[in-house]
Amino acid sequence: MHLLPRLLLAAEPATDPIARVVADHADKPGVKEILFAILFSFALNALVAWTYKRTYRGTRYSQDYVHTLLILGTVVTLVILVVMGNMATAFGMFAAFSIIRFRRNVGQSRDIGFIFLAMGTGLAVGARQYQLAAITVPLVCAIIFALAQANLFSSFKGSHILRIRVGTDVDYDQAFAAPFAQHLWP
């Protein structure tokens, strides 16, 4: 029963170069590690954002939402680096962030999944779990991309939405009467 703690204590120190950098500065991250964490988090969240854009099939794509994924994941990294082990700071930041309200309605439930993926990426990098982030984020993005390409779990309905915007100076009844008559009505 007490064998597992002894085995963990007897384990060799990590030989991974990133783990050595982290082990050398276990109390506070240095400038190089902070820059690395920010850039690494941004790169991984750019992969998340690219995956979202390439697999999006809805009618209301928002570039602002994709930018939010990038910003949110990177900011979470910074927050976790700041909080790192300090409960008073963590509680204060929790209180400050609890007053923030997001005023965007989420159009699709998958959007929430991408928010969690971006936040998880930021958490992993901010907690200095670089290998975990480097392996899992591309893997999850590849799985999402493969699901989208294979069109798995899609319904077999063939519905489409056509949105046409015209200015107020256009008589749309007259402008679209001929094309609608030709293509929509027998």
C-alpha positions as CSV (number, residue, x, y, z in Angstrom):
1,M,0.0,0.0,0.0
2,H,2.9,2.3,0.7
3,L,4.8,1.1,-2.4
4,L,3.4,3.7,-4.8
5,P,4.6,6.8,-2.9
6,R,8.1,5.2,-2.7
7,L,8.1,4.5,-6.4
8,L,7.1,8.0,-7.2
9,L,9.8,9.4,-5.0
10,A,12.4,7.1,-6.5
11,A,11.6,8.1,-10.0
12,E,14.3,9.8,-12.0
13,P,14.0,13.5,-12.7
14,A,12.5,14.4,-16.1
15,T,15.0,14.5,-18.9
16,D,12.7,16.6,-21.1
17,P,14.3,20.0,-21.9
18,I,11.1,21.9,-21.2
19,A,10.6,20.0,-17.9
20,R,14.1,20.9,-16.9
21,V,13.5,24.6,-17.5
22,V,10.3,24.4,-15.4
23,A,12.0,22.5,-12.6
24,D,14.8,25.1,-12.5
25,H,12.2,27.8,-11.9
26,A,9.5,25.9,-10.0
27,D,8.5,28.9,-7.9
28,K,8.0,31.7,-10.4
29,P,8.2,31.6,-14.2
30,G,11.0,33.7,-15.7
31,V,10.7,36.1,-18.6
32,K,11.8,33.5,-21.1
33,E,9.2,31.0,-19.8
34,I,6.5,33.6,-19.8
35,L,7.2,34.5,-23.4
36,F,7.4,30.9,-24.4
37,A,4.1,30.2,-22.6
38,I,2.3,33.1,-24.3
39,L,3.6,32.2,-27.7
40,F,2.9,28.5,-27.3
41,S,-0.6,29.1,-26.0
42,F,-1.3,31.5,-28.9
43,A,0.0,28.9,-31.4
44,L,-2.1,26.1,-30.0
45,N,-5.2,28.3,-29.8
46,A,-4.5,29.4,-33.4
47,L,-4.8,25.7,-34.2
48,V,-8.1,25.5,-32.3
49,A,-9.4,28.6,-34.1
50,W,-8.3,27.2,-37.5
51,T,-10.1,24.0,-36.7
52,Y,-13.2,25.9,-35.8
53,K,-13.2,27.9,-39.0
54,R,-12.4,24.9,-41.3
55,T,-15.2,22.7,-39.7
56,Y,-17.9,25.4,-39.3
57,R,-21.0,24.6,-41.2
58,G,-23.5,27.1,-39.8
59,T,-25.0,30.2,-41.3
60,R,-23.6,32.7,-38.8
61,Y,-19.8,32.5,-38.9
62,S,-18.2,35.2,-36.8
63,Q,-14.6,36.3,-37.1
64,D,-15.0,38.0,-33.7
65,Y,-15.8,34.7,-32.2
66,V,-12.7,33.1,-33.6
67,H,-10.6,36.0,-32.3
68,T,-12.2,35.5,-29.0
69,L,-11.0,31.9,-29.0
70,L,-7.5,33.1,-29.5
71,I,-7.7,35.8,-26.9
72,L,-9.5,33.7,-24.3
73,G,-7.0,30.8,-24.4
74,T,-4.0,33.1,-24.2
75,V,-5.5,35.1,-21.4
76,V,-6.3,32.0,-19.4
77,T,-2.6,31.1,-19.7
78,L,-1.6,34.4,-18.2
79,V,-4.1,34.1,-15.4
80,I,-2.9,30.6,-14.5
81,L,0.7,31.8,-14.5
82,V,-0.2,34.7,-12.2
83,V,-2.2,32.6,-9.8
84,M,0.3,29.7,-9.7
85,G,-0.1,28.3,-6.2
86,N,-1.3,31.5,-4.5
87,M,-4.8,30.9,-3.1
88,A,-5.4,34.6,-2.1
89,T,-4.6,35.8,-5.7
90,A,-6.7,33.0,-7.1
91,F,-9.7,33.9,-5.0
92,G,-9.3,37.6,-5.8
93,M,-9.2,36.9,-9.6
94,F,-12.2,34.6,-9.3
95,A,-14.1,37.4,-7.6
96,A,-13.0,39.9,-10.3
97,F,-13.9,37.6,-13.2
98,S,-17.3,36.6,-11.7
99,I,-18.7,40.1,-12.4
100,I,-17.9,39.8,-16.1
101,R,-21.0,38.9,-18.2
102,F,-20.7,37.6,-21.8
103,R,-23.3,39.3,-24.0
104,R,-23.1,36.9,-26.9
105,N,-25.7,34.2,-27.5
106,V,-24.0,31.0,-28.5
107,G,-25.5,29.9,-31.8
108,Q,-24.4,26.3,-31.8
109,S,-23.6,24.0,-28.9
110,R,-20.2,23.2,-30.6
111,D,-19.2,26.8,-30.0
112,I,-19.2,26.1,-26.3
113,G,-17.1,23.0,-26.9
114,F,-14.5,25.2,-28.7
115,I,-14.6,27.7,-25.8
116,F,-13.8,24.9,-23.4
117,L,-11.0,23.6,-25.7
118,A,-9.4,27.1,-25.9
119,M,-9.7,27.4,-22.1
120,G,-8.3,23.9,-21.5
121,T,-5.4,24.8,-23.8
122,G,-4.7,27.9,-21.8
123,L,-5.0,26.0,-18.5
124,A,-2.6,23.3,-19.6
125,V,0.0,25.8,-20.8
126,G,-0.4,28.1,-17.8
127,A,0.0,25.1,-15.5
128,R,3.2,24.4,-17.3
129,Q,1.9,21.1,-18.7
130,Y,3.6,21.8,-22.0
131,Q,3.8,18.1,-23.2
132,L,0.2,17.5,-22.3
133,A,-0.9,20.6,-24.3
134,A,1.4,19.7,-27.2
135,I,0.0,16.2,-27.5
136,T,-3.7,16.7,-26.7
137,V,-4.6,19.9,-28.5
138,P,-3.5,18.8,-32.0
139,L,-5.0,15.3,-31.3
140,V,-8.4,16.8,-30.4
141,C,-8.3,19.2,-33.3
142,A,-7.5,16.3,-35.7
143,I,-10.4,14.3,-34.3
144,I,-12.7,17.2,-34.8
145,F,-11.5,17.8,-38.3
146,A,-11.8,14.1,-39.1
147,L,-15.4,14.0,-37.8
148,A,-16.3,17.1,-39.9
149,Q,-14.6,15.6,-43.1
150,A,-16.3,12.3,-42.7
151,N,-19.6,14.1,-42.0
152,L,-20.3,11.7,-39.2
153,F,-23.5,12.0,-37.2
154,S,-25.1,14.4,-39.7
155,S,-28.8,14.4,-40.5
156,F,-29.9,13.5,-43.9
157,K,-32.1,16.5,-44.4
158,G,-31.1,18.6,-47.4
159,S,-32.1,22.1,-46.0
160,H,-30.3,25.3,-46.9
161,I,-30.8,28.9,-46.1
162,L,-30.3,31.6,-48.6
163,R,-29.9,35.1,-47.3
164,I,-30.0,38.0,-49.7
165,R,-29.3,41.6,-48.6
166,V,-30.4,44.5,-50.6
167,G,-30.4,48.2,-50.0
168,T,-33.6,50.2,-49.3
169,D,-33.4,51.7,-52.7
170,V,-34.0,48.4,-54.5
171,D,-37.4,47.1,-55.3
172,Y,-36.7,43.5,-54.4
173,D,-40.1,42.2,-55.6
174,Q,-39.3,43.3,-59.1
175,A,-35.5,42.6,-58.9
176,F,-36.0,38.9,-57.9
177,A,-39.3,38.0,-59.6
178,A,-37.6,36.6,-62.7
179,P,-34.9,34.5,-61.0
180,F,-37.4,33.2,-58.4
181,A,-39.9,32.3,-61.1
182,Q,-37.2,30.5,-63.1
183,H,-35.6,28.5,-60.2
184,L,-38.1,28.2,-57.4
185,W,-41.5,27.8,-59.0
186,P,-42.4,25.3,-61.8
